[in-house]
Amino acid sequence: MREYLNEFFTNRWLGRGGPVAWAQESPNLTTIDYYLWGHMKSLAYETKVESRAALHNRIFAAAEHIRNHPDNVASATRSPPNECRKNA
């Protein structure tokens, strides 16, 4: 994956070991960010992806799925870490 990113996004991608460092505990990412991206990734990669076009279609389908199920997003905002912070 890194080879692909280096080839197509030279010095422009974020990640561990990438050209642009991103702090692991970045204050810009919230629980909902982690939930949404993780959930979208799990939907997109439910089965093996055969092509770039298929991945593109799955990403859009995953976004549509998330958009049509706002109750899942709402439940993520009530996750245990958030509850702990509220009670601290």
C-alpha distance (Angstrom), angle and dihedral (degrees) to the residues before:
residue distance angle dihedral
M1 . . .
R2 3.79 . .
E3 3.79 90.5 .
Y4 3.80 89.7 53.9
L5 3.81 92.3 47.6
N6 3.79 91.7 47.2
E7 3.79 91.0 50.0
F8 3.80 98.9 45.8
F9 3.82 101.7 26.4
T10 3.79 102.7 32.3
N11 3.81 110.3 -168.8
R12 3.82 90.5 -13.4
W13 3.81 107.4 92.3
L14 3.78 129.4 90.7
G15 3.76 124.3 -138.8
R16 3.75 150.4 96.4
G17 3.79 106.1 -49.4
G18 3.79 91.6 6.4
P19 3.78 129.2 128.0
V20 3.81 92.1 -103.4
A21 3.79 113.4 51.9
W22 3.79 119.6 -138.7
A23 3.77 119.4 -165.7
Q24 3.81 112.3 -119.3
E25 3.78 91.3 -136.6
S26 3.79 94.9 45.2
P27 3.80 111.4 170.5
N28 3.80 88.1 -145.7
L29 3.80 92.3 72.0
T30 3.77 120.5 75.6
T31 3.78 132.4 -169.7
I32 3.77 89.3 -97.5
D33 3.82 90.5 53.7
Y34 3.79 90.7 54.0
Y35 3.79 91.5 46.2
L36 3.79 95.9 47.8
W37 3.78 97.0 47.1
G38 3.80 93.1 42.5
H39 3.79 92.4 47.7
M40 3.80 92.4 46.3
K41 3.80 90.7 49.7
S42 3.81 92.1 49.9
L43 3.81 90.5 50.8
A44 3.80 93.7 46.7
Y45 3.80 93.9 47.8
E46 3.83 99.4 40.2
T47 3.78 87.2 121.6
K48 3.78 132.6 14.1
V49 3.80 113.6 -68.6
E50 3.79 113.0 -129.9
S51 3.79 101.6 -169.4
R52 3.76 145.5 8.6
A53 3.81 90.3 -107.9
A54 3.81 90.6 52.5
L55 3.81 90.3 51.2
H56 3.79 90.7 49.3
N57 3.81 90.4 52.1
R58 3.80 92.5 46.9
I59 3.79 92.5 51.1
F60 3.80 90.8 53.1
A61 3.81 90.8 45.0
A62 3.82 90.2 50.3
A63 3.80 90.9 50.7
E64 3.80 89.8 50.0
H65 3.80 90.7 48.8
I66 3.80 91.4 52.0
R67 3.81 90.9 46.3
N68 3.82 90.0 52.9
H69 3.82 94.0 48.7
P70 3.82 105.8 52.2
D71 3.80 90.2 157.3
N72 3.82 88.9 73.2
V73 3.79 91.1 54.8
A74 3.80 91.5 47.4
S75 3.80 91.1 53.0
A76 3.81 90.7 52.5
T77 3.79 90.0 59.1
R78 3.80 88.2 58.8
S79 3.80 93.6 53.8
P80 3.83 119.6 141.4
P81 3.85 95.1 -103.0
N82 3.79 89.9 55.5
E83 3.78 91.5 47.7
C84 3.82 90.1 51.0
R85 3.82 91.6 51.8
K86 3.80 91.5 49.6
N87 3.80 91.6 52.1
A88 3.81 95.8 45.0
